[in-house]
Amino acid sequence: LDVLKDKDVKATFFVIGKRAEGFSEVMQRIVDEGHLIGNHTWSHPDIMKISLDDAKQEVLKTEKLLESYYKGSPDRVKIFRSPYGSLDPKRVEYFGDIGYKIISWNVDSLDWKGLSAEEVKTNVLENVTKGSIILQHSAGGEGEDLSGSVGALPEIIDVLKAEGFEFITIDEILKDEQEEDRQEK
């Protein structure tokens, strides 16, 4: 958050409800500083390995927590990123039916592997194109080291800005796509 604030960049954070529950001050800071929060389930299961009912509960429990930060804002875009990117048509349909836009990524920093800042930077910068959604993590599990991701972030931002890239949140991407669809009709 400090790097993003220093570089005047807004980001989208897909949060795990169980972790967010213990860090209310960080969650509030994310919202207060203009970042977007999306749903990443309550406990980060591979939702393809649990029942549809359990998957629903994972998302709904996290949604209840997220609503407390957005104070029921009617214009909030509800976005969901499935842990590990795993989904099937039944789950896509269900999450869509309850108002979620399903989000994935096309640039994976692989930071969750505990990579160095140089490795994370290379993974991102060598793969970014116009419209890319970059996957980076801000918190890991027990024993995970994401210092490489944090260390790479300032230079990633500087290089991409110098190359003319603009950083926007997922809701802005969705808004731009809706506008393009209207113009085509």
C-alpha positions as CSV (number, residue, x, y, z in Angstrom):
1,L,0.0,0.0,0.0
2,D,2.8,2.4,0.7
3,V,4.4,1.8,-2.7
4,L,1.1,2.2,-4.5
5,K,0.4,5.4,-2.6
6,D,3.9,6.8,-3.3
7,K,3.5,6.0,-7.0
8,D,-0.1,7.2,-7.2
9,V,-1.3,3.9,-8.5
10,K,-4.7,2.3,-7.8
11,A,-5.0,-1.5,-7.6
12,T,-7.5,-4.2,-7.2
13,F,-7.1,-6.5,-4.2
14,F,-8.8,-9.9,-4.2
15,V,-9.0,-10.7,-0.6
16,I,-9.4,-13.9,1.4
17,G,-12.2,-13.3,3.9
18,K,-10.5,-15.2,6.8
19,R,-7.4,-13.1,6.4
20,A,-9.2,-9.8,5.9
21,E,-11.2,-10.4,9.0
22,G,-8.0,-10.1,11.1
23,F,-6.8,-6.9,9.4
24,S,-9.6,-4.5,9.4
25,E,-7.3,-1.5,9.5
26,V,-5.6,-2.6,6.3
27,M,-8.9,-3.3,4.7
28,Q,-10.2,0.1,5.5
29,R,-7.0,1.7,4.2
30,I,-7.4,-0.2,0.9
31,V,-10.9,1.3,0.5
32,D,-10.0,4.7,1.8
33,E,-7.1,5.0,-0.6
34,G,-9.3,4.3,-3.6
35,H,-8.3,0.7,-4.4
36,L,-10.9,-1.9,-5.3
37,I,-11.6,-5.0,-3.3
38,G,-12.8,-8.2,-4.8
39,N,-13.8,-11.6,-3.4
40,H,-11.3,-14.4,-3.3
41,T,-13.3,-16.8,-1.1
42,W,-13.2,-17.2,2.7
43,S,-10.4,-19.7,3.1
44,H,-8.8,-20.1,-0.4
45,P,-9.9,-23.6,-1.3
46,D,-9.7,-25.1,-4.7
47,I,-13.4,-24.6,-5.3
48,M,-13.4,-27.4,-7.9
49,K,-12.6,-29.8,-5.1
50,I,-15.4,-28.7,-2.8
51,S,-19.1,-29.0,-3.3
52,L,-21.0,-26.2,-5.2
53,D,-22.8,-25.5,-1.9
54,D,-19.5,-25.1,0.0
55,A,-18.2,-22.9,-2.8
56,K,-21.3,-20.7,-2.5
57,Q,-20.7,-20.3,1.3
58,E,-17.1,-19.4,0.8
59,V,-18.1,-16.5,-1.5
60,L,-21.2,-15.4,0.4
61,K,-19.3,-15.3,3.8
62,T,-16.6,-13.1,2.2
63,E,-19.2,-10.9,0.5
64,K,-20.8,-10.2,3.9
65,L,-17.4,-9.0,5.2
66,L,-16.7,-6.9,2.1
67,E,-20.1,-5.2,2.3
68,S,-19.1,-3.9,5.7
69,Y,-16.3,-1.9,4.2
70,Y,-18.3,-0.5,1.3
71,K,-21.3,0.3,3.6
72,G,-23.7,-1.2,1.1
73,S,-22.7,1.0,-1.8
74,P,-25.2,0.3,-4.5
75,D,-22.7,1.1,-7.3
76,R,-20.0,-1.3,-6.1
77,V,-18.9,-3.7,-8.8
78,K,-18.9,-7.2,-7.4
79,I,-15.8,-9.1,-8.7
80,F,-14.6,-12.6,-8.0
81,R,-11.3,-14.3,-8.6
82,S,-11.3,-18.0,-8.0
83,P,-8.3,-19.5,-6.1
84,Y,-5.9,-21.1,-8.5
85,G,-8.1,-19.8,-11.3
86,S,-10.2,-23.0,-11.1
87,L,-13.8,-22.8,-12.3
88,D,-16.4,-24.8,-14.2
89,P,-19.6,-23.7,-16.0
90,K,-21.8,-24.4,-13.0
91,R,-19.8,-22.2,-10.7
92,V,-19.4,-19.5,-13.3
93,E,-23.2,-19.5,-13.8
94,Y,-23.9,-19.4,-10.1
95,F,-21.5,-16.5,-9.3
96,G,-22.8,-14.6,-12.3
97,D,-26.4,-15.1,-11.1
98,I,-25.5,-13.5,-7.7
99,G,-24.0,-10.5,-9.5
100,Y,-20.4,-11.3,-9.7
101,K,-18.1,-10.6,-12.7
102,I,-15.5,-13.4,-12.9
103,I,-11.9,-12.0,-13.2
104,S,-8.8,-13.8,-14.2
105,W,-5.3,-12.6,-15.2
106,N,-3.0,-12.9,-18.2
107,V,0.3,-12.0,-16.5
108,D,1.4,-14.2,-13.6
109,S,4.3,-12.8,-11.6
110,L,4.8,-16.2,-9.9
111,D,5.7,-14.3,-6.8
112,W,3.9,-16.9,-4.6
113,K,7.0,-19.1,-5.3
114,G,9.1,-16.8,-3.2
115,L,11.0,-15.4,-6.2
116,S,13.5,-12.5,-5.9
117,A,12.5,-9.0,-6.9
118,E,14.4,-9.4,-10.1
119,E,12.6,-12.6,-11.1
120,V,9.2,-11.1,-10.3
121,K,10.0,-8.0,-12.3
122,T,11.2,-10.1,-15.3
123,N,8.0,-12.2,-15.2
124,V,5.8,-9.2,-15.3
125,L,7.7,-6.9,-17.7
126,E,8.4,-9.5,-20.3
127,N,4.7,-10.4,-20.5
128,V,2.7,-7.2,-20.2
129,T,0.7,-6.0,-23.2
130,K,-2.1,-3.5,-23.6
131,G,-5.0,-4.6,-21.4
132,S,-3.0,-6.9,-19.2
133,I,-4.2,-8.0,-15.8
134,I,-1.1,-8.7,-13.6
135,L,-1.4,-11.2,-10.8
136,Q,0.7,-10.3,-7.8
137,H,0.2,-11.2,-4.1
138,S,0.2,-9.0,-1.1
139,A,0.0,-11.7,1.5
140,G,1.1,-15.3,1.6
141,G,0.4,-18.3,3.7
142,E,2.5,-19.5,6.6
143,G,6.1,-19.3,5.8
144,E,5.7,-17.8,2.3
145,D,8.0,-14.9,1.4
146,L,6.6,-12.3,-0.8
147,S,9.3,-9.7,-0.3
148,G,10.4,-10.2,-3.9
149,S,7.0,-9.0,-5.0
150,V,7.0,-6.0,-2.9
151,G,10.6,-5.2,-3.9
152,A,9.8,-5.5,-7.6
153,L,6.7,-3.3,-7.5
154,P,8.3,0.2,-7.6
155,E,10.4,-0.6,-10.6
156,I,7.6,-2.4,-12.4
157,I,5.4,0.7,-12.0
158,D,8.2,3.1,-13.1
159,V,9.0,1.0,-16.2
160,L,5.4,0.5,-17.3
161,K,4.5,4.2,-16.7
162,A,7.6,5.2,-18.8
163,E,6.4,2.9,-21.5
164,G,3.0,4.7,-21.5
165,F,1.0,2.1,-19.6
166,E,-1.8,3.4,-17.3
167,F,-2.8,1.6,-14.1
168,I,-6.5,1.2,-13.5
169,T,-8.7,-1.0,-11.3
170,I,-10.8,-3.8,-12.6
171,D,-14.1,-1.8,-12.4
172,E,-12.6,0.7,-14.8
173,I,-11.7,-2.1,-17.2
174,L,-15.3,-3.4,-17.0
175,K,-16.6,0.2,-17.5
176,D,-14.4,0.7,-20.6
177,E,-15.6,-2.7,-22.0
178,Q,-19.3,-1.8,-21.5
179,E,-18.7,1.6,-23.2
180,E,-17.0,-0.2,-26.2
181,D,-20.0,-2.6,-26.4
182,R,-22.4,0.3,-26.5
183,Q,-20.4,2.1,-29.2
184,E,-20.4,-1.1,-31.4
185,K,-24.2,-1.4,-31.2
